[in-house]
Amino acid sequence: METEAKAFARHLLAVRVPPSLVDRYARALEAHGLLDSLGRDPLRPALLYRSVILPLVDAGLARCEPAAPFRRRFLLFAALAETDPRTAASFLPHNYYLVPTAIAVGYHGLYALATAFLGRALLLLLRYRPQ
Amino acid sequence: MSRLLVLGSGASGVHAAWPLVRAGHDVVLLDAGLTEEHYRELIPPTDFATLHEQDSDQHRYFLGDQFEGVPRGPVRVGAQLTPPRAYLARLPFEDLRAEAQDFHAMQSFARGGLAAGWGAAVPPYSDADLHGWPLTRQDLQPHYDAVTRRIGISGTESDDLAGYFGPSPGLLPPARLDSNGEWILATYQRRARFFHSRGLYAGRPRLAIATKRYRHRGPLAYHDMEFWADADRAVYRPGYTLSELQRAANLRYESGVVIDSFAETNGGVRLSGRRIGGGEFSIDGAHVILAAGTLQSTRIVLKSVAQQQNSVPLLSNPYSYFPCLLWTRIGQPTLDRRHSLTQAMMYFDPHHRPANAIQVQFYSYRSLLQFKLLKESPYGIGPTTQLLRHLLPMMVIAGVHHADYPTAHKRAFLSGNGGLRIEYQPSLSERRRRTKIENDLGLLFYRMGLYPLRRIDPGHGSSIHYAGTLPMSTSGAPLTTSPDGRLADHPRIRLADGSAFPTLPAKGLTFTLMANANRVGSALAKDLS
């Protein structure tokens, strides 16, 4: 659980994940019936130990399988992180200057598109590779 | 004097009871009366930004102690029913749930009804809206005025929506707009002639908000917490009127009961039902006003009145919403002190046919938190979070209400288990008309600097406005009501909620629910005097 929370935090937050957030994450997974939801999903080890893959798989799932257990877990973690004062800063609005905002929107927009494209291809490889 | 029974404590019930109590009648107000105390105690009375940055317990009320605030399915209907407001849609008995496929039937058994979590917009119906009703605006105007004095309405009479709203006595000062609302209205003003030529009018909303101290409420604190708490008691809730009524010696509030049926007795009416704590319940009265909400009142009437015909028409405002980017605001600062409710309103009637006009309400998205939007994103959570951090301050949600009229394919039935079954299927021409006017509106949004990101149709019933099941008419036909609210063939039963509305104009209906209930209550008081 802690490894998973840390993997999500690395991708989403600018700070280390507080231990109380990990505890809360475990309780939230249980409340949502997601505690063992990844089971033997072939994505699991790749996600937890190869952090570069995580954003790609997430982006790939977003369009193809938005209700996939992995994405529901990540969304649950994001909700918890957004409502914790130690990590909420990663969700608060940025400055409002025109040029930095335009550049940031352009950069993150392209990043979102690229990860969505690559993620779908990667998902096909991971899910359907020959055993 | 003989005892009068009013059923329901929502927007209709309390305003139907008011004139009866003031006339000195002995009134019993019956209500399921569900309340919420747990989260209310947890939310500090401060602004959203401070709570979000500092309160280590915020997850308890923002997400809920069982994390029920994190949606399990798509976020479509009732996003505003946050954990502290979820009790509004709780059912005390499972058989009260309406069976409905492809229709969202939300009912409330809470003290104050669904309006305990409403958006507080109060557009009155015009004569054009009342086409097909046995009433005119002139008939309703004294009751709009009475309700306005009772609940406190803020707004202005000096913008382009003044004609849309009509005159209103004693308006409180308008609520301060947030940065997005100001920007939308300023852009509209610069091109007002162009927009008028296209049938689009915009202005400040009229809201049931106490912007200054009013009847022990307010003033509005601009905490941006209206979806979560009522610390400043500025946004009107029917529970406040109920508390005022409870101070009168001639009103008895009987909570914890659900009424299932009525039977006319010798010289009166008996209501029968159940206590939420267990056991049966019955009570006798000389007259009954049913104001339990359209779906519940309809269930009670259909169960009580033996009819060959066991189905009735059903109306619900079709509703869509458009997350829009106010792209011309990039690089502009945003005011932090604001409220969460409607910031600007529009009325769009491109063909000068009020029956097909639509109402648009703009909200800024902030205090409902980002995670609900992340769920809707077709992109990864990481980049979406980063994009939202930059774009959210200039994002508005445009909610669009359409009118609804009865057809053969929109009906409610009494099902075998005594509950309601709903079949609601708009015709192809209705759907086409809706799409066409929304497309036309979208083109005007571009001229206003608004970029609609997508159109979301949350599905039938998503406006949570239900009406038209026992429509008022002068025909006296079975399962209709007379203009003063009497159920045909059952003169001791009056309907004071949306069930008696023959049509649903493209406007929020709650203000008219209150005014019509006041009218029905006043008519009964007059008949008994």
Interface residues (C-beta under 8 A of the other chain):
Chain A: H11 L12 R24 R27 A28 A31 H32 P55 L56 D58 A59 A62 R63 P66 A67 R71 F74 L75 L76 A78 A79 L80 E82 T83 D84 P85 A88 A89 S90 F91 L92 P93 H94 Y96 Y97 L98 V99 T101 A102 A104 V105 H108 G109 Y111 A112 L113 T115 A116 G119
Chain B: H52 E53 Q54 D55 S56 Q58 H59 F62 L63 Q66 F67 E68 G69 V70 R72 G73 I330 G331 Q332 P333 T334 L369 Q370 F371 L374 K375 S377 P378 Y379 G380 I381 G382 P383 T384 T385 Q386 L387 L388 R389 H390 L391 L392 P393
